[in-house]
Amino acid sequence: MPAIRTTGLRRCFGDLVAVHSLDLEVTAGEIFGLVGPDGAGKTTTMRMLTGILRPTAGSASVAGHDVVREAGRLSAHIGYMSQRFGLYPDLTVLENIGFYADIYGVSARGRAEKIDRLLGFSNLTPFRQRQAGNLSGGMKQKLGLACALIHTPRVLFLDEPTNGVDPVSRRDFWRILYQLVREGVTIFVSTSYLDEAERCTRLALLHEGRLLGIGTPDEVKRMMPGALFEVRTSAPRRVAALLREKLAGTMVGLFGDRVHVAARPGRPAPGPGQPHDVEQQIRATVAAGGFELVSVRPIDPSLEDVFVAVLPREGAAS
């Protein structure tokens, strides 16, 4: 039985359709990522799956329980860490975890051992007597995770858990998530960080409440239409603007000091040893604009490239 299953899941707020007929299936013991920009419907989806928000239509089950009919029984099997997790700044780390243990009805027997394990697991043992309000952003996220795990849930929901957290703390947080998966926990995480999406077992792309694609990170990257080229130049921002203007139908994105150009799908592939016609056009356009061209080369797409290429294409089609 899947850990999470949705069929035609839909949520409306008046005339606004926040989630459109979402069909998902998440296997037990995987990290499943819900990926999309702000306003894509990630939080709404997660609130429906945790029984907080009632769907307008469709159905969903989590850990074998219907999220509407069995919402009361669901809470014993899931952990939920929202974007603004309810830590109490005037309570210590230890007191916050104990408070959530009381909420979840965790038995006093063995509770101290479980709390000690969670403190060690999240590297919070040295800070057990520190008030939560005096923790760093990354430490607060680890404390929130410890509180969500106190009752040993089978499925853990994390809504953009590393938003605003420094890169080192983000890395440590994901190390903890991998350890949880090894212990049999299913993790459903939403994120707008595409480098984090690469760490998921599988992921779903969500845009304006619609599912654009689902699969492993490599499978999602194969959604990229046409060939992709990396352009290195002395003036990347100005060259990107020039290529957008001159190369009609291509998709141009600026990635740091590199420009990525995605060719239109359906172009015939060049013969062996022959340059792609888009590559020739890039070279000619940059030269005509009077810019120095360092290099042009075909590259494999990243998830960010897929977003740049696929989202406008899907939006135009709808």
N, C-alpha and C positions, 0 to 999 in steps of 0.2 A: 504493500500500500504506500502511495506517495506521502511524503511528509506534508506537502501542501498541494492542493488542487483547486483551480478555479475554472468555472465554466460560464462564459458569457457575463462575467462580473462587470457591473455597470453602476456608476454613481453620478447623480445629477444634483446640482444646487440651483434650483429654479430652472432657468433656461440654459444654464451652463452645464455641459456634459464634461465632468472632470475625468472620468474613466470610461472608455468605450469598450464594452463587450470583451473583457480580458480573459483569455484562455492561457493558463499556466499549469505546469506540473513540475514540482520540485522533488527530487529524490532524497530520501533520508541520508544524512551524513555528508551533504555537499554544502559548499558556500555558493549561494545563488545571489547574483547581483542584479538589482533593478537600477538601471542606469539612464540618466536623462538630465536635461537642464532644469533649472528652477521652473516650477509651474507645469512640469510634465505629468503630474499625477502620482508621483511616488509616495508621498505621505498619505494621500487619500487611499491608495491601494493598501498600504500597510495598516492604516487604521481600520479598514474593513476586515483584513485578515486577522487582526487581533481582537475582533468583536467589539471595538469601540464605536464604529460607525456602521450603520445598517446599510447594506447595498440597496440601490434602487431596483436592480434586477439582477438575475443570475444567481449563482451559488458558489460557495467556497467551503472547503474543509481543511482543517489544520490538525495534525496529529490524530487524525481519524474522527474529529469532532466538527459538526456543522457550526459555522461561525455565527449563525443566527439562532438556530434552535437549541444549540448547546453552548451558548456563550458563557454561561455560568461555570460549566465544567472545563471550559477551554483554558482559563487562567492558570489552572494547576499544572498545565503541560507546556506553557510558553513563557518566555521572558521577553519583555519589550522595553527597549531603551529609545525614547523619543528624542527629537532634536534638542528639546529643553528638558532633560531628565530632572525629576523632582528631588534633587539633593537639598539637604537643609544646612545652610552655611554655618549656623551657630552650633551644629552638632559635630562631634568628632567623626573621623573616618569609622571608627569602631561603632559609634552610636548610630550612624546612618545605616550601616549594614544590619545592626541589630533591629532597627526600626522596620526595615523591609522584611527581615525574618519574621517579625511579629505579624506584619500584614499578610504574608503568605502562609502563616500558620506553621512555620517550621518548628518541629519538636525541639524541646529543650535538650533532650538526649542527643548527644553528638553535635549540638549546635556549635559549641566552642571550637571543636576540631574542624568543622566545615568552614567557619569564619577564618580560622588560622590558615587553612589551605587556600582560601580565596585571597587573603592578604598576601601570602607568599606567591601565589599564582600571578597576581597583578603587580608585584613588587611594591606593595604598600605597607609592608610590615613595619618599616622604620617610621611611618607616618600615622600609625594607628591612633594616636592621641591628638593629632593635629585637626583643627577645625576645617571642615570642607571648604569654607569660604577663603581659606588661606592656601589652598592647593593651586598648582599651576593648571592650565587648561587641559594638558594631557593627563595629569593625575586625576582631575575631576572625571574625565571620561573613563579612566580605569576604575574609579570608585563606582561610577554609574553601572559599569559592566558587572562588577562584583555584586552590587545590589540586585541586578537583574538575574544573577545566577544563583542566588542564595537558596532557592527552592529546587535546584537541579532540573531546569526545564529541558524538554526534548527538542523544542524548536525555539531559536533565539532570533528576535526581530530587532534590527538595528537601523534606525533612521538617520542617515548621514552622520555616523558616529564620530568621524574625525574632522568634521567641518570646523575650520579655524584653528586646528591643532598643528603644532610645528612638525616638520618632516620626521624628526627622530622619534617623537611620540607616536606618530602615525605608524612608523615601522614597528615599534614595540607593540602597539595595539594589534596589528595584523599578526604578529608572532603569537600573541595570545589566542587569536581566533583560530589559527591553524592547530594549536594544541587542543582547543575545544572540539574541533572536527575529529581529531584523532581519538577523542574520548566518546565520539558518537553523537555529538550535538549537530543538528541541522541549523545552518545560519542563513537567514534571509536579510540581506543588507542593501540599503539604497545609498547611492553615491552619485555625485556629479564630477568626482575625480576620476578621469579616465585611466590614469596610471593604476589606481586602486582596482578598477574593473578588471584589469589584466590579471589580478590575483585570484579572481573568482573561478570556481569550477565551471560554471556556466553563467550566462548573463542574458538579460532581456533589455532591448533598447526601447525606451518609452518616450514618446513625444506628443504633447497635447492630448494625453490620455490614451493614445493609440499605440499598440504594440507593433514596432517596425521590424523586429527580428529577434531571434532567440537562438542560443547555441553556445558552444565554447568560445573563448576569445578568438581563436583561430578561425572558427566557422563564421563568426560575425565579421571578421576582417575580409572574408571572401565575398561579402556583400558589396564591396567596393566596385563601382562600375568603371570599366576601362583601365588604362595604364596610369601609373602614378610616377611623377618625376620630382626629384629634389633639385632645386636651383640654388646655387651659391653665387652671390654677387656682392659688390662693394656697397650697394644701396638697396637692401632687401625690401624695405617698405615702399620705396618709389617704384622698384621693379614689379612688386606685386600689384600695385595700382595700374601700372602700364599693361601688364599681362591680362588683368581683368578687363581692361578696356579693349585690347586688341585681339585677344584670342576668344572669340565668341563661342559659347557653348562649353568651354572648359570651366573647371572649378578651381579657384586659386585660394590658397590659405597661407598665412604667415605664421611660421613656427620658429620663434626666436629669431636667429639670424639666417634662417633658411626659408625659401619659398617652395611650397608644394603645389604642383599643378596636376590635376586629375584630368585625363583625356576623356572625351565623350565615349560612352559605351557604343559598341557596334563598329568601331573603326577596324579595318583589316589589319591584322598583325603583319609587321614587316618581315621580309625574308631574312635568312641567316646572315648576320654581319651587317645588315642594313639598319640605318637609324630610323626610329619611329617618326612619322610625319609631324607629330606634336613636338618632338624634340627639335626637329629642324625649325619649326615655327618659333619655338622659344628662343633658339639661338638668333634667328633673324630679327625677332622683335627687340630683344635686348640690345643687339648691335645697332639697330636703327635708332633706338632711343639714346644711344651714346653712353651706355653704362658698361662697366667692366664685368665680364662674365668669368667667374672662377671655374665653375663646372656645372654640368647637367648630367644627371644619371637616373635611371629607373630604380625605384626602391619599393620595398614591401610596405603596405599601408599599416598605420597604427589605428587604434580605435578612434582617436581624434580625427584622423583623416576620413574615416567612415562617417563620423558625425557631420563633418563639413560637407561631404559629398551626398550622403543619403538623405539627410533631413530636408534640404531645400527641394530635392527631387520628389520626396514623398509629399511635401507641402504643396508643390505645384500640381501633383496628381489628384489631390483631394478636392 
